[in-house]
Amino acid sequence: MLLVLKFAGLCLCLGLCRGLQFNDVDEEAPSAAQTSKYGSLWPLPQEVNIAETSFKLSSSTFRIVDSKQSSAGPSCNILQNAYRKYFEYMFGVARKQEFGKNGRPGLSELTELQVWVTSVDSECDGYPSITSDESCDLSLNVSLCLLSRAMSQLILSPLSFQKNINATKIKDFPRFAHRGILLDTSRHYLPVKAILTTLETMAMNKYNVFHWHIVDDPSFPYLSRTFPNLSQKGAYHPYTHVYTPADVKMVIEFARLRGIRVIPEFDTPGHTQSWGKGQANLLTPCYSGSKPSGSFGPVNPILNTTYDFMTQFFKEISSVFPDAYVHLGGDEVDFTCWRSNPDIQKFMEDHGFGHDYSKLESFYIQRLLDIVTSTKKGYMIWQEVFDNGVKLKPDTVVHVWIGGGSNEELSKVTASGYTTILSAPWYLDYISYGQDWQKYYKVEPLNFNGTEQQKKLVIGGEACMWGEYVDATNLTPRLWPRASAVAERLWSHQNVTDINDAYSRLSAHRCRLVERGIPAEPLFSSYCPREYKAV
């Protein structure tokens, strides 16, 4: 028997083995209050029907190959890498020990998975984008299985070595196009390995955007070719705690092979203390009375040298990061230092800003946006930039993060015609006793007053892991499976809200992550039937 996967676009193949339900013979399920009829599928597809009929799979005979009709083939490295990776997910080390296990008698055997890509979006060497097609269809019956995207959640790591797959029909596509994770690598440096582990786990949860908050006040770990002193003097350590050009390239390529966009954030004019250590005259000197205090505030918005620097810096960023967007921050600007500086005061007077320092902030942001636009990049900004009335391009993405009043903010942003993403309810660095994944799961992103046209402007959201109390030692268990709850909210149908069913599936999904070497924390009192894999 053959299994044929039919994909609308190349990016769909990156989710190979994410969606089907495979079962080991005599498989023991993770403990949970009840068992979902959908097994361990996470996030839940838009439409799924799993029948009782089963087929057997064996690692010694099962193969993943390109269909003759496919528009992508053996030269497409994205596909070939996906085949190898998901075969390993499906069978693990079982293929070396499979003898002596014949599985359930009388079952038809599934021996071949044919991948049929009907069109190649962005080609095999391209990068995913906001418009990438992630839809799919699956129909598996006695004679044929057609799948337009995914395959390996219908799988858990083996105790026994014979696999079964149930006859299944799936129709799937994401509810929102932008489904992201933000990692903060400034407050604590995260080794590249920790970032790659996060990207791997993101793919297992159908996330497609890595928002890299790479620098901030505490440290500047990005090694700039144009301005090497930024990391030489601004990183925690100039050699061990930096991301070299090779590191950045590795992260971007690792993400690309998993259908994940990498959007860097370089937040200004605030959150820039580390920038000033390696770039003279970039920050504003603060005054105590009539004399400099020796401390510095936000970026100095009145000097032409500031904009010369930003022009060169973002020209480099636009060439290093291939995504169509860069996040420019713009949040939490403290005006205290600007108010104290006599040169700033005179500039304010000369430009008729009075004592409204938000106008000075807008003056800076507007010039920065023009600089970034000249690099042919789109930009994302935190909501304060919109709130302050800065003139924005029509394709600007406004990032809503302030918890109180986020629904009202979504109403205002979308009423002005801007696309937006939501993070306000999904700050995962906040921890509490109990099953806090449930509050993340219960969020409804479109629960604000607005027209249907306004709600179409909400393109997704991001779960944020800020780094004040997070480094490589606790990043993964704090992130997963709590971020999985956000993943299903952003992927699955709006009506998928059953907490009990979600608990059953998420418990099984968490065990699958643990089995694959991801130390995801438990949801509640429970156990996983398989041994932990060494991490």
Secondary structure, DSSP 8 states (H G I E B T S, - for coil): -EEEEEESSGGGGGGTTSS--EEETT------SS--TTTT-SS--SEEEEEEEEEEE-TTT-EEEE-TT-SS-TT-HHHHHHHHHHHHHHHTTGGGS-TT---STT-EE--EEEEEES--TT-TTS---TT----EEEEE-SS-EEESS--STT----SSS-EEEEEEEEEE--S-SEEEEEEE-SSS---HHHHHHHHHHHHHTT--EEEEE---SS---B--SS-THHHHHHSSSTTTS-B-HHHHHHHHHHHHTTT-EEEEE---SSS-HHHHHHSTT-EEEEEETTEEEEEEEEE-TT-HHHHHHHHHHHHHHHHH--SSEEE--------HHHHH-HHHHHHHHHTT-TT-HHHHHHHHHHHHHHHHHHTT-EEEEEHHHHHTT----TT-EEEE--STTHHHHHHHHHHTT-EEEE-TT-BTT---SS-THHHHHT--TT-SS--HHHHTTEEEEEEEE-STT--TTTHHHHHTTHHHHHHHHHHS-TT---HHHHHHHHHHHHHHHHHTT-----SSS---SS-----
